[in-house]
Amino acid sequence: MALPSQFGRYTLIERLAVGGMAEVFRAKIVSSHGFEKVIVIKRILPHLAADRTFVSMFIDEAKLTAQLNHPKIVQILDFGDVAGQYFIALEFIDGFDALGLLRTCAQKRVKVPVHIAVFIIMEVLEALDYAHNARDMEGRAMQIVHRDISPSNIFISKRGDVKLGDFGIAHAQQRESKTQAGTLKGKYGYMSPEQVTGAVLDGRSDLFAVGIVLAEMLMGKRLYTAPADLDVLLMVRDARTDRLDKHAADLPATLNHIVRHALKKDPAERHQSSVAFRDELADYLFEAGKRVSAADLRAFVAELFRSGAPATGETSVKAAAPAPPKPARAPTPPPVPASARRPPPAAAVRPTPPADAPRPTPLTTPAVILAAEASAVAAVAALGNALAQPLAVVDLDQWSGEPDRQSSGDSGWTPISRASTDDKSRKQRAGPNQGPRASGTRSDIGRFVSGAPARPPDSAGDVGVISPMRLFADLAVAGETGLLRFEVAGQAKEIYLVKGVPQSVNSSLPGERFGEYLVARGHLDRADLERALAMLPHYGGKLGDTLSGLGLMKPLDVFRLLSQQVRDRVIDVFSRVQGTFAFYRGVINDKESFPLGLDTFEMLGAGVLTLPVEVLERGFAPLLDFRPSATGRTHIVPDRFRLGPTPGDVLRLLDGARTLRAWQAHFTAPAEWVTFLRSLHLLVETDLAQFD
């Protein structure tokens, strides 16, 4: 397309970026009497115009952002379509994003001054305070969660203004288009623990991400970085602060406390609002005797970029952007028999462009793209010659899922080859022996191999006498590590526990293998599963790594679905009333397993909800004339079942004065009686209640 060109009432001057969903242009609108205004046009790609899902998401973004009117939020100016091409007109900001700021600081071997970093974050928190408390035109709370706070969505003008942009994946209560569960929402290294695990989000999730950005500004390095995406997700899920310990040891104690407060894994232990977070930072500046304003930020960035080189984030250089990094490749496999070969999916077959063909600059989420200066290429070259390490000019789309693929030894903002990091990741996961292993979860390769040792178990019994729920509760309270084996009618299920928490499940049932689980639920087709199974030995025998490495599934989806599948398989055991169990203390899975972060007590709470009502009533029928009472034991706090206040409330009611039949008469509403029975069953099975 020749530029400039007319697009409705706008003149498109320069295409700044293009990605999988939209393309972005620097544009202007011209009116009477010589009026001109530079803006940004974000236009949906032509081939997606007929896709109702994409169009719906695009319209939602426009409608949501249009209701956010705040000086520290990038403003939407117009929305519509021209000949069926939907577009959003956005505020033009003459400056750069925080990613560009951090990259340039890394190249010049300088850190963002502490007071400047704190000021930028305070401005972002002010924008979030408005968004989190925003109301729609009818006065209803919108309950917005941005979900994509990262340096690339924080924009800094040359005047020193700070604005938060890109509410494209923000969730609001009234949002019409709902993203599918398990899809990527946000960049891996800037998610919150609850976002990684797929839990319900509120504004505190954004505050965790803000804490990450603040930590990175203070360190001058990435907080969550690892060779593979799955490793990054684990670090975020566990809210690890190893790199903060290492690279920010010289932080003032008060500021160190504030950052760590924001990075608490449990949302209840973090700042509970943007205002609380911002006020803590303001108090720190006051105590430090610092008074910071936009003028200070303006002076800092003017000095930083005085050589004429623009920032190196997505908001600057379009020309001279290098080719996107090559996708990760598996190690060269041995020849595969023709009968076993499977053609790659159609989406994976891409024509090779001519060597001299222009390479489009990708785009994923930018709300605002800032124009490059005319001398950008020359300035970048001059700066590259001045430094020992050339300045990397990369569009952000190459970083949207990839900033986590970095070695811990670099500055944290210099991209490196995907292929090299993926090879390194596989070697690290495979351990010192680099040859193919049998399997990570042995059912992945289609055969069941019992992990039970050839010795008598430490404890054994019948599940009709000692229920699986009571067994799991006892093992969790004792913090036992070992192998718990269930068997019925020749079928076996083995659960490895570490300190009372399930780590992996091995089953003789073919339908319980992870691959079959994915196929049955539509996350993977049969041909792709067979392809992954053929490549399994080259990824350390782990199906999750194989699916991710081959590009068949996103790492976040693998992470969530694997955890969900193991959780489901354990909960399924709770309903068993027949069969035997055996526990082998100290037996661990000799194959590398993926740490799932499950909670045994939460699973007990979820398990009691799966029990049919008739099973509960049949089980309690012989006890109707007995009196339930609390045991007085405190080994488990009822809140740990994650069922709200109900189990605790029921426990407080059990004073031993009434029979179960009297309680049945008390709860006249069927739903209340069922809730009481479920809570009572859980309390009895966990030894918090008993019958006299």
C-alpha positions as CSV (number, residue, x, y, z in Angstrom):
1,M,0.0,0.0,0.0
2,A,1.4,3.3,-1.1
3,L,1.6,6.0,1.7
4,P,0.4,8.5,2.3
5,S,-3.2,7.3,1.6
6,Q,-6.7,8.4,2.5
7,F,-8.6,6.3,5.0
8,G,-12.0,7.8,5.5
9,R,-11.4,11.3,6.9
10,Y,-7.9,10.4,8.0
11,T,-4.6,10.5,6.1
12,L,-2.4,7.5,6.8
13,I,1.2,8.8,6.8
14,E,3.3,5.8,7.9
15,R,2.7,2.2,8.9
16,L,4.4,1.7,12.2
17,A,3.6,-1.9,13.0
18,V,1.6,-4.9,11.9
19,G,0.7,-8.0,13.8
20,G,-1.7,-10.9,13.9
21,M,-4.8,-8.8,14.5
22,A,-4.2,-5.2,13.6
23,E,-1.9,-2.7,11.9
24,V,-1.0,0.6,13.3
25,F,-0.4,3.9,11.4
26,R,0.8,7.4,12.2
27,A,-1.9,9.5,10.7
28,K,-3.4,13.0,10.7
29,I,-6.8,14.6,10.3
30,V,-7.1,17.8,8.4
31,S,-10.0,20.2,8.7
32,S,-10.9,23.7,7.7
33,H,-8.7,26.8,8.2
34,G,-5.5,24.7,8.1
35,F,-6.3,22.6,11.2
36,E,-4.2,19.5,11.5
37,K,-3.8,16.9,14.2
38,V,-1.5,13.9,14.4
39,I,-3.1,10.8,15.7
40,V,-2.6,7.0,15.7
41,I,-4.9,4.7,13.7
42,K,-5.2,1.1,14.8
43,R,-6.9,-0.9,12.1
44,I,-8.1,-4.5,12.1
45,L,-6.4,-6.5,9.3
46,P,-8.6,-7.0,6.2
47,H,-8.7,-10.9,6.4
48,L,-10.1,-10.7,10.0
49,A,-12.9,-8.3,9.1
50,A,-15.2,-11.4,8.6
51,D,-14.2,-13.0,11.8
52,R,-16.9,-12.1,14.3
53,T,-14.7,-13.0,17.3
54,F,-11.9,-10.7,16.4
55,V,-14.3,-7.9,15.4
56,S,-16.2,-8.3,18.7
57,M,-12.9,-8.1,20.7
58,F,-11.8,-5.0,18.7
59,I,-15.2,-3.3,19.3
60,D,-15.0,-4.2,23.0
61,E,-11.6,-2.6,23.3
62,A,-12.9,0.6,21.7
63,K,-16.0,0.8,23.8
64,L,-14.2,0.0,27.0
65,T,-11.3,2.4,26.5
66,A,-13.7,5.2,25.3
67,Q,-15.3,5.3,28.8
68,L,-11.9,5.9,30.5
69,N,-11.4,9.6,30.6
70,H,-8.3,10.4,32.6
71,P,-5.1,12.4,31.9
72,K,-2.9,9.5,32.8
73,I,-4.7,7.0,30.4
74,V,-4.1,7.0,26.7
75,Q,-7.3,8.4,25.2
76,I,-9.4,7.0,22.4
77,L,-10.5,9.7,20.0
78,D,-12.7,7.9,17.4
79,F,-14.0,4.5,16.4
80,G,-15.7,3.2,13.3
81,D,-15.2,1.4,10.0
82,V,-14.3,2.4,6.5
83,A,-15.5,0.0,3.8
84,G,-15.7,-2.8,6.5
85,Q,-12.3,-2.2,8.0
86,Y,-12.8,-1.4,11.7
87,F,-10.4,1.1,13.3
88,I,-9.6,3.0,16.5
89,A,-8.2,6.5,16.5
90,L,-5.9,7.0,19.5
91,E,-4.1,9.8,21.1
92,F,-0.6,10.4,19.7
93,I,2.2,10.7,22.3
94,D,5.5,12.3,21.4
95,G,7.9,10.1,23.4
96,F,8.5,6.4,24.1
97,D,7.5,3.6,26.3
98,A,9.1,2.4,29.5
99,L,10.5,-0.6,27.7
100,G,12.4,1.7,25.5
101,L,13.6,3.6,28.5
102,L,14.9,0.4,30.2
103,R,16.5,-0.9,27.0
104,T,18.3,2.4,26.5
105,C,19.4,2.5,30.1
106,A,20.8,-1.1,29.7
107,Q,22.7,-0.1,26.6
108,K,24.2,2.9,28.2
109,R,25.0,1.0,31.4
110,V,23.0,3.4,33.6
111,K,20.1,2.8,36.0
112,V,16.9,4.7,36.2
113,P,17.3,7.0,39.3
114,V,15.3,5.6,42.2
115,H,13.2,8.7,42.6
116,I,12.4,8.8,38.9
117,A,11.3,5.1,38.9
118,V,9.1,5.7,41.9
119,F,7.5,8.8,40.2
120,I,6.7,6.8,37.1
121,I,5.1,4.0,39.1
122,M,3.1,6.5,41.1
123,E,1.7,7.9,37.9
124,V,0.7,4.5,36.7
125,L,-1.0,3.7,40.0
126,E,-3.0,6.9,39.7
127,A,-4.2,5.7,36.3
128,L,-5.0,2.3,37.8
129,D,-6.9,3.8,40.7
130,Y,-9.2,5.5,38.2
131,A,-9.6,2.4,36.0
132,H,-10.2,0.0,39.0
133,N,-13.0,2.3,40.3
134,A,-14.4,3.4,37.0
135,R,-18.2,3.5,36.4
136,D,-20.0,3.3,33.2
137,M,-22.5,5.8,31.8
138,E,-25.3,4.3,34.0
139,G,-23.2,4.7,37.1
140,R,-22.4,1.0,37.5
141,A,-19.0,-0.2,38.7
142,M,-17.1,-1.6,35.7
143,Q,-14.7,-3.6,37.8
144,I,-11.9,-3.3,35.3
145,V,-8.7,-5.3,35.6
146,H,-6.0,-4.3,33.1
147,R,-4.3,-7.7,33.1
148,D,-1.4,-6.5,30.8
149,I,0.6,-4.1,32.9
150,S,4.2,-4.1,31.5
151,P,6.9,-1.6,30.5
152,S,5.6,-1.7,26.9
153,N,2.2,-0.3,28.0
154,I,3.6,2.5,30.0
155,F,4.1,5.6,27.8
156,I,6.3,8.5,28.6
157,S,6.2,11.8,26.7
158,K,9.2,14.0,26.1
159,R,7.4,16.5,28.4
160,G,7.6,14.1,31.2
161,D,4.0,12.9,31.2
162,V,3.2,9.3,32.0
163,K,0.2,7.4,30.6
164,L,-1.1,3.9,30.8
165,G,-2.2,2.3,27.6
166,D,-3.6,-0.8,25.9
167,F,-6.7,-1.9,27.7
168,G,-7.2,-4.4,24.8
169,I,-7.3,-7.4,27.1
170,A,-8.7,-5.7,30.1
171,H,-11.6,-7.5,31.8
172,A,-14.7,-5.5,32.9
173,Q,-17.8,-6.9,34.4
174,Q,-20.0,-5.7,31.6
175,R,-17.6,-6.7,28.8
176,E,-19.5,-8.2,25.9
177,S,-16.7,-10.3,24.4
178,K,-15.3,-12.9,26.7
179,T,-11.9,-14.4,26.0
180,Q,-11.6,-18.2,26.2
181,A,-10.4,-19.8,29.4
182,G,-6.7,-20.7,29.2
183,T,-5.8,-18.3,26.4
184,L,-2.8,-16.0,26.9
185,K,-3.8,-12.9,28.7
186,G,-0.7,-10.7,29.4
187,K,3.0,-11.4,29.1
188,Y,4.3,-14.3,31.1
189,G,6.9,-12.4,33.0
190,Y,4.4,-9.7,34.1
191,M,1.5,-11.9,35.2
192,S,0.3,-12.3,38.8
193,P,0.4,-15.7,40.5
194,E,-3.4,-15.9,40.3
195,Q,-3.3,-15.0,36.7
196,V,-1.0,-17.9,35.9
197,T,-3.1,-20.4,37.7
198,G,-6.3,-19.1,36.1
199,A,-7.9,-17.9,39.4
200,V,-10.5,-15.1,39.6
201,L,-8.7,-11.7,39.2
202,D,-9.3,-8.3,40.8
203,G,-7.3,-5.1,40.8
204,R,-4.7,-6.6,43.1
205,S,-3.5,-8.7,40.2
206,D,-2.5,-5.4,38.4
207,L,-0.7,-4.3,41.5
208,F,1.5,-7.4,41.5
209,A,2.4,-6.5,37.9
210,V,3.2,-2.9,38.9
211,G,5.4,-4.3,41.6
212,I,7.3,-6.3,38.9
213,V,7.8,-3.2,36.8
214,L,9.0,-1.2,39.8
215,A,11.4,-4.0,40.8
216,E,12.8,-4.1,37.2
217,M,13.3,-0.3,37.1
218,L,15.2,-0.4,40.3
219,M,17.3,-3.4,39.4
220,G,17.9,-2.5,35.7
221,K,17.2,-6.2,35.0
222,R,14.2,-8.5,34.4
223,L,12.7,-10.0,37.6
224,Y,11.3,-13.2,36.1
225,T,13.6,-14.6,33.4
226,A,14.4,-18.2,32.5
227,P,15.3,-20.2,29.4
228,A,11.8,-21.5,28.9
229,D,8.3,-20.1,29.3
230,L,7.2,-22.9,31.7
231,D,10.0,-22.0,34.0
232,V,9.0,-18.4,34.0
233,L,5.4,-19.3,34.8
234,L,6.6,-21.4,37.7
235,M,8.7,-18.4,39.1
236,V,5.7,-16.1,38.8
237,R,3.3,-18.6,40.3
238,D,5.6,-19.0,43.3
239,A,6.3,-15.2,43.5
240,R,10.0,-15.8,43.7
241,T,12.2,-12.8,44.4
242,D,15.6,-14.4,44.0
243,R,16.8,-11.9,41.4
244,L,15.5,-9.0,43.6
245,D,17.6,-10.4,46.5
246,K,20.6,-10.5,44.2
247,H,20.4,-7.3,42.2
248,A,18.7,-4.9,44.6
249,A,20.5,-5.5,47.8
250,D,21.4,-1.8,48.1
251,L,17.8,-0.6,48.0
252,P,16.7,1.6,50.9
253,A,15.0,-0.6,53.5
254,T,11.7,1.3,53.3
255,L,11.5,1.0,49.5
256,N,12.6,-2.7,49.6
257,H,9.7,-3.4,51.9
258,I,7.3,-1.6,49.6
259,V,8.4,-3.6,46.6
260,R,8.2,-6.9,48.4
261,H,4.8,-6.0,49.8
262,A,3.6,-5.6,46.2
263,L,5.1,-9.0,45.2
264,K,3.4,-11.1,47.8
265,K,2.0,-14.3,46.4
266,D,-1.3,-14.1,48.3
267,P,-3.4,-11.1,47.1
268,A,-4.6,-10.6,50.6
269,E,-1.1,-9.8,51.7
270,R,-0.4,-7.2,49.1
271,H,-1.5,-3.6,48.9
272,Q,-5.3,-3.7,48.7
273,S,-5.7,-0.8,46.4
274,S,-3.7,1.4,44.0
275,V,-4.1,4.3,46.4
276,A,-2.5,2.4,49.3
277,F,0.4,1.4,47.0
278,R,0.8,5.0,45.7
279,D,0.6,6.5,49.2
280,E,3.4,4.2,50.5
281,L,5.6,5.4,47.7
282,A,4.7,9.0,48.3
283,D,5.6,8.5,52.0
284,Y,9.0,7.0,51.0
285,L,9.8,10.1,48.8
286,F,8.8,12.4,51.6
287,E,11.0,10.6,54.1
288,A,13.9,10.6,51.6
289,G,13.5,14.4,51.1
290,K,12.7,14.0,47.4
291,R,10.1,16.1,45.6
292,V,9.6,14.7,42.1
293,S,7.6,16.1,39.2
294,A,7.2,15.7,35.4
295,A,10.0,18.3,35.1
296,D,12.4,15.9,36.7
297,L,11.4,13.0,34.5
298,R,11.7,15.4,31.4
299,A,15.2,16.4,32.4
300,F,16.3,12.8,33.0
301,V,15.0,11.5,29.6
302,A,16.4,14.5,27.8
303,E,19.9,13.7,29.2
304,L,19.5,10.0,28.5
305,F,18.6,10.6,24.9
306,R,20.7,13.7,24.2
307,S,22.8,11.8,21.7
308,G,19.8,11.8,19.4
309,A,19.1,8.1,19.7
310,P,15.5,7.3,20.3
311,A,14.2,4.8,22.8
312,T,14.5,1.2,21.6
313,G,11.0,0.0,22.6
314,E,8.1,-0.7,20.3
315,T,7.2,2.9,20.3
316,S,10.2,4.2,18.4
317,V,12.2,2.8,15.5
318,K,10.3,1.2,12.7
319,A,13.0,1.2,10.0
320,A,16.0,-1.0,10.5
321,A,14.1,-3.4,12.7
322,P,15.8,-6.8,12.4
323,A,14.1,-9.9,11.2
324,P,12.1,-11.7,13.9
325,P,14.1,-14.4,15.7
326,K,13.8,-17.9,14.3
327,P,11.3,-20.2,16.1
328,A,12.6,-22.8,18.4
329,R,13.6,-26.1,16.9
330,A,13.8,-29.5,18.4
331,P,17.1,-31.3,18.2
332,T,17.5,-33.2,14.9
333,P,15.6,-36.4,15.4
334,P,16.6,-39.8,13.9
335,P,14.9,-40.8,10.7
336,V,11.2,-41.6,11.3
337,P,9.7,-44.4,9.3
338,A,7.4,-43.1,6.5
339,S,4.4,-45.0,8.1
340,A,4.9,-43.0,11.3
341,R,5.3,-39.6,9.8
342,R,2.6,-37.0,10.2
343,P,2.3,-33.9,8.1
344,P,2.6,-30.7,10.0
345,P,-0.6,-28.7,10.6
346,A,-1.5,-26.3,7.8
347,A,-0.9,-23.3,10.0
348,A,2.7,-24.4,10.5
349,V,3.5,-24.4,6.8
350,R,4.7,-20.9,5.8
351,P,6.2,-19.9,2.5
352,T,9.8,-18.6,2.6
353,P,9.9,-14.9,1.5
354,P,12.5,-13.7,-0.9
355,A,15.7,-12.5,0.7
356,D,15.1,-8.9,-0.3
357,A,11.4,-8.9,0.7
358,P,10.5,-6.3,3.3
359,R,9.7,-7.8,6.7
360,P,6.6,-6.6,8.4
361,T,6.9,-5.4,11.9
362,P,4.7,-7.5,14.2
363,L,2.1,-6.0,16.5
364,T,0.2,-7.6,19.4
365,T,-1.1,-5.2,22.0
366,P,0.2,-1.6,21.6
367,A,-2.4,1.0,22.3
368,V,-0.2,3.9,21.0
369,I,2.7,3.7,18.6
370,L,5.0,6.8,18.6
371,A,6.6,8.1,15.4
372,A,10.3,7.5,14.8
373,E,12.5,10.6,14.3
374,A,13.8,11.1,10.7
375,S,17.4,10.4,11.8
376,A,16.5,7.1,13.6
377,V,18.6,4.8,11.6
378,A,21.7,7.0,11.7
379,A,21.3,7.6,15.4
380,V,21.0,3.9,16.2
381,A,24.0,3.2,14.1
382,A,26.0,5.9,15.8
383,L,25.0,4.7,19.2
384,G,25.8,1.1,18.2
385,N,29.3,2.1,17.2
386,A,29.8,4.0,20.4
387,L,29.0,1.0,22.6
388,A,30.8,-2.3,22.9
389,Q,27.5,-4.0,22.4
390,P,25.3,-2.9,19.4
391,L,21.9,-1.4,20.2
392,A,19.1,-3.9,19.6
393,V,16.1,-2.4,17.8
394,V,13.3,-4.8,18.1
395,D,9.5,-4.4,17.8
396,L,7.7,-5.4,20.9
397,D,5.7,-8.2,19.3
398,Q,9.0,-10.2,19.4
399,W,9.0,-9.6,23.2
400,S,5.3,-10.1,24.0
401,G,5.9,-13.8,24.8
402,E,9.6,-13.9,24.5
403,P,11.1,-11.4,27.0
404,D,11.3,-14.3,29.4
405,R,13.7,-16.2,27.2
406,Q,16.9,-14.7,28.3
407,S,20.0,-15.8,30.1
408,S,20.3,-14.4,33.6
409,G,23.6,-13.0,32.9
410,D,22.6,-10.3,30.5
411,S,21.1,-6.9,31.1
412,G,17.6,-8.3,30.9
413,W,16.5,-6.4,27.8
414,T,18.6,-7.8,25.0
415,P,16.9,-10.4,22.9
416,I,18.8,-13.7,22.1
417,S,18.1,-16.6,19.8
418,R,15.1,-18.7,20.6
419,A,16.7,-21.8,19.3
420,S,19.7,-21.6,21.6
421,T,17.6,-21.0,24.7
422,D,15.2,-23.8,23.9
423,D,18.1,-26.2,23.5
424,K,19.4,-25.0,26.8
425,S,16.1,-25.4,28.4
426,R,15.7,-29.0,27.3
427,K,19.2,-29.9,28.5
428,Q,18.4,-28.4,31.9
429,R,15.2,-30.3,32.2
430,A,16.8,-33.5,31.0
431,G,19.4,-33.4,33.7
432,P,23.0,-34.5,33.3
433,N,22.2,-37.5,31.2
434,Q,21.4,-36.0,27.8
435,G,20.0,-39.1,26.2
436,P,16.3,-39.7,25.7
437,R,14.5,-40.8,28.9
438,A,11.6,-43.2,29.2
439,S,9.1,-40.5,30.3
440,G,8.4,-37.6,32.6
441,T,4.9,-38.8,33.4
442,R,5.1,-42.3,32.3
443,S,1.6,-42.6,31.1
444,D,2.6,-40.1,28.3
445,I,4.1,-42.8,26.3
446,G,1.2,-45.1,26.6
447,R,2.2,-47.7,29.2
448,F,1.7,-48.0,32.9
449,V,4.7,-48.8,35.0
450,S,4.0,-49.1,38.7
451,G,6.3,-47.1,41.0
452,A,5.5,-49.2,44.0
453,P,8.6,-50.8,45.6
454,A,8.9,-54.5,46.2
455,R,8.3,-54.3,49.9
456,P,5.3,-54.2,52.2
457,P,3.6,-50.8,52.4
458,D,3.9,-48.7,55.5
459,S,0.1,-48.6,55.7
460,A,-2.7,-50.3,53.8
461,G,-6.4,-50.9,54.0
462,D,-9.8,-50.9,52.4
463,V,-11.3,-47.6,51.2
464,G,-14.7,-48.8,52.5
465,V,-13.2,-48.5,56.0
466,I,-10.8,-45.6,55.7
467,S,-12.1,-43.2,53.0
468,P,-9.8,-41.6,50.5
469,M,-10.7,-38.1,51.9
470,R,-9.7,-39.1,55.4
471,L,-6.5,-40.7,54.1
472,F,-5.5,-37.6,52.2
473,A,-6.3,-35.3,55.1
474,D,-4.2,-37.4,57.5
475,L,-1.2,-37.5,55.0
476,A,-1.5,-33.8,54.3
477,V,-1.6,-32.9,58.0
478,A,1.4,-35.1,58.7
479,G,3.2,-33.7,55.7
480,E,4.0,-37.2,54.4
481,T,6.1,-37.8,51.3
482,G,5.6,-41.1,49.5
483,L,3.6,-43.1,47.0
484,L,-0.2,-43.6,47.6
485,R,-1.6,-46.4,45.5
486,F,-5.3,-47.2,44.9
487,E,-6.5,-50.4,43.2
488,V,-9.9,-51.7,42.3
489,A,-10.9,-54.4,39.8
490,G,-7.3,-54.7,38.5
491,Q,-7.0,-51.0,37.7
492,A,-4.5,-48.9,39.6
493,K,-3.9,-45.2,40.2
494,E,-0.7,-44.0,41.9
495,I,-0.3,-40.6,43.4
496,Y,3.1,-39.2,44.4
497,L,3.0,-36.9,47.4
498,V,5.6,-34.4,48.6
499,K,5.0,-33.0,52.1
500,G,1.4,-34.1,51.8
501,V,0.8,-32.4,48.4
502,P,0.1,-34.4,45.2
503,Q,2.9,-33.8,42.7
504,S,2.0,-36.3,39.9
505,V,-0.4,-39.1,39.1
506,N,0.3,-42.3,37.3
507,S,-2.7,-44.3,36.1
508,S,-3.3,-47.6,34.3
509,L,-6.4,-46.1,32.6
510,P,-5.6,-45.0,29.1
511,G,-8.2,-42.3,29.2
512,E,-6.4,-40.6,32.1
513,R,-3.2,-39.9,30.2
514,F,-2.6,-36.2,29.7
515,G,-2.7,-36.5,25.9
516,E,-6.0,-38.2,26.0
517,Y,-7.3,-35.6,28.4
518,L,-6.3,-32.9,26.0
519,V,-7.9,-34.6,23.0
520,A,-11.1,-35.4,24.9
521,R,-11.6,-31.8,25.8
522,G,-10.8,-30.4,22.4
523,H,-7.5,-28.8,23.3
524,L,-5.5,-31.0,20.9
525,D,-6.4,-33.1,17.8
526,R,-5.5,-36.7,17.5
527,A,-2.9,-36.2,14.7
528,D,-1.0,-33.5,16.7
529,L,-1.0,-35.8,19.7
530,E,0.5,-38.6,17.7
531,R,3.1,-36.2,16.3
532,A,4.0,-35.1,19.8
533,L,4.3,-38.7,21.1
534,A,6.7,-39.5,18.2
535,M,8.9,-36.6,19.3
536,L,8.6,-37.3,23.0
537,P,12.1,-38.7,23.5
538,H,13.7,-35.6,22.1
539,Y,12.1,-33.4,24.8
540,G,13.2,-35.4,27.8
541,G,10.1,-37.6,27.7
542,K,7.8,-34.9,28.9
543,L,4.6,-34.4,26.9
544,G,4.1,-30.8,28.2
545,D,7.5,-29.7,27.0
546,T,7.0,-31.5,23.7
547,L,3.7,-29.8,23.0
548,S,5.2,-26.4,23.9
549,G,8.4,-27.0,22.0
550,L,6.6,-28.1,18.8
551,G,4.3,-25.0,19.0
552,L,1.2,-27.2,19.4
553,M,0.1,-25.5,22.6
554,K,1.0,-22.4,24.5
555,P,3.1,-22.9,27.6
556,L,0.4,-21.2,29.7
557,D,-2.2,-23.6,28.5
558,V,0.0,-26.6,29.2
559,F,0.7,-25.3,32.7
560,R,-2.9,-24.8,33.6
561,L,-4.3,-27.9,31.9
562,L,-1.7,-30.2,33.4
563,S,-2.4,-28.8,36.9
564,Q,-6.1,-29.1,36.3
565,Q,-5.9,-32.7,35.0
566,V,-3.9,-33.9,38.0
567,R,-6.3,-32.1,40.3
568,D,-9.2,-33.8,38.6
569,R,-7.6,-37.2,38.9
570,V,-7.0,-36.8,42.6
571,I,-10.5,-35.5,43.3
572,D,-11.9,-38.4,41.4
573,V,-10.4,-40.7,44.0
574,F,-12.4,-39.0,46.8
575,S,-15.7,-40.5,45.6
576,R,-14.4,-44.1,45.7
577,V,-16.2,-46.5,48.0
578,Q,-14.6,-49.7,46.8
579,G,-11.0,-50.9,46.4
580,T,-7.8,-50.9,48.5
581,F,-5.1,-48.4,49.2
582,A,-1.4,-48.8,50.1
583,F,1.0,-46.1,51.2
584,Y,4.8,-46.4,50.7
585,R,6.6,-43.7,52.8
586,G,9.6,-42.0,51.3
587,V,9.0,-43.2,47.7
588,I,9.4,-40.4,45.2
589,N,8.9,-40.1,41.5
590,D,12.2,-41.0,39.9
591,K,11.2,-39.1,36.8
592,E,11.3,-35.3,36.7
593,S,7.8,-34.0,37.4
594,F,6.3,-30.6,36.8
595,P,5.7,-28.8,40.2
596,L,2.0,-28.1,40.0
597,G,1.4,-26.0,43.1
598,L,-1.7,-27.8,44.2
599,D,-3.3,-27.5,47.6
600,T,-4.5,-30.8,49.2
601,F,-7.0,-29.0,51.5
602,E,-8.5,-27.0,48.6
603,M,-8.9,-30.2,46.7
604,L,-10.7,-31.8,49.7
605,G,-13.1,-28.9,49.7
606,A,-13.6,-29.2,45.9
607,G,-14.0,-33.0,46.3
608,V,-16.9,-32.8,48.7
609,L,-18.8,-30.7,46.2
610,T,-18.6,-33.6,43.6
611,L,-20.3,-36.2,45.9
612,P,-23.8,-37.0,44.8
613,V,-26.5,-36.0,47.3
614,E,-27.8,-39.6,47.5
615,V,-24.4,-40.9,48.5
616,L,-24.2,-38.4,51.3
617,E,-27.7,-39.2,52.6
618,R,-27.1,-42.9,52.3
619,G,-23.9,-42.5,54.3
620,F,-25.5,-40.5,57.1
621,A,-28.7,-42.5,57.3
622,P,-27.4,-44.8,60.1
623,L,-26.3,-41.8,62.1
624,L,-29.6,-39.8,62.2
625,D,-30.1,-40.4,65.9
626,F,-26.5,-39.6,66.9
627,R,-25.2,-36.1,67.9
628,P,-22.5,-34.5,65.7
629,S,-20.1,-32.3,67.7
630,A,-16.8,-30.6,67.1
631,T,-13.7,-32.5,68.2
632,G,-11.9,-29.4,69.4
633,R,-8.9,-30.2,67.3
634,T,-7.2,-27.3,65.4
635,H,-4.9,-29.2,63.0
636,I,-6.8,-27.7,60.1
637,V,-8.4,-24.3,59.8
638,P,-11.7,-24.6,57.9
639,D,-10.8,-21.6,55.7
640,R,-8.2,-23.8,54.1
641,F,-10.9,-25.7,52.3
642,R,-11.6,-22.6,50.2
643,L,-15.3,-23.0,50.5
644,G,-16.0,-19.7,52.1
645,P,-17.3,-19.3,55.7
646,T,-19.7,-22.2,55.6
647,P,-17.5,-25.1,57.0
648,G,-16.4,-22.9,59.8
649,D,-20.0,-21.8,60.5
650,V,-21.2,-25.4,60.6
651,L,-18.4,-26.4,62.9
652,R,-19.4,-23.7,65.4
653,L,-23.0,-25.0,65.3
654,L,-21.9,-28.5,66.3
655,D,-22.2,-28.4,70.1
656,G,-23.4,-32.0,70.5
657,A,-26.9,-30.9,71.7
658,R,-28.9,-32.0,68.7
659,T,-29.1,-35.2,66.8
660,L,-28.6,-35.3,63.1
661,R,-32.4,-35.9,62.7
662,A,-33.0,-32.7,64.6
663,W,-30.7,-30.8,62.3
664,Q,-32.6,-32.2,59.4
665,A,-35.8,-30.8,60.8
666,H,-34.1,-27.5,61.4
667,F,-33.0,-27.0,57.8
668,T,-36.3,-27.1,56.1
669,A,-35.0,-25.8,52.7
670,P,-33.5,-28.7,50.7
671,A,-30.5,-26.7,49.6
672,E,-29.6,-25.7,53.1
673,W,-29.8,-29.3,54.3
674,V,-27.5,-30.5,51.4
675,T,-25.0,-27.7,52.2
676,F,-25.1,-28.8,55.9
677,L,-24.5,-32.4,54.9
678,R,-21.6,-31.6,52.6
679,S,-19.9,-29.5,55.3
680,L,-20.5,-32.1,58.0
681,H,-19.1,-34.8,55.8
682,L,-15.9,-32.8,55.2
683,L,-15.5,-31.9,58.8
684,V,-15.9,-35.6,59.9
685,E,-13.6,-36.9,57.2
686,T,-10.9,-34.4,58.3
687,D,-11.4,-35.2,62.0
688,L,-12.7,-31.7,62.9
689,A,-16.1,-33.2,63.9
690,Q,-17.4,-36.5,65.2
691,F,-20.6,-38.3,66.3
692,D,-21.4,-39.1,69.9
